[in-house]
Amino acid sequence: MAQVVKAVDLALQQIDGAKPSVVRLKVSALSHLMSHDVSSLQTTFDLASRGTTAEGAALEILTVPVGASCRSCGNWSEVDQIDANCAVCGSSDIELATVPEVVVHEVVVME
């Protein structure tokens, strides 16, 4: 969360006196963050943002599925767990697309 707070701070430096009300993150469905409940993530964000421009903002998580290609049958699908099998042939020999784990998608600023 420290990296998220840092990214929000950098973005808001360009807007004089901007105070975020909501920070929306796009998080890979396979990210370790998804093993935590939203209230735990908000608490961690609150602690990391203390004393920064992001302090007091609500955290929203948008889960992004990860694309996967089956090496056996060539099927392309989206998966939301690391040990997924192909939806067509059932093979576990799938290749996951490389996606960022966490992206600051949007910062809503109070007016």
C-alpha positions, 0 to 999 in steps of 0.5 A: 500500500505504500507504493499506492500512496506514493503514486497518489501523492505524485499524481496529486502534486500537480493539483494544488490543494487536491484532497482525494475522496476515493482511490480506485485500484485495479487489482489482478484476480491472482494478486496476493492482495485478493487473499485479504478482505476489503476492510483489512486493505482499507486499514492498511491503506489508512495506515500507509496514507497517514500524513499524506495527501491520500489520508482519509480517502476510501479505497475501492478495489476493482478485480481484474481477471487474468487472461490464460491460453491453454497450451493443449487446445489453444482456448483463450479464457479469463481466470481468477485463480492461479491453479485454474484449468482450461474451461474447454478441455480441462487441461492444467497446462495453461499460460497466464498473461502477464498483467500488472498486479496493482494499478491506480485506476482512478483518484476521485478528488473532492472539490 
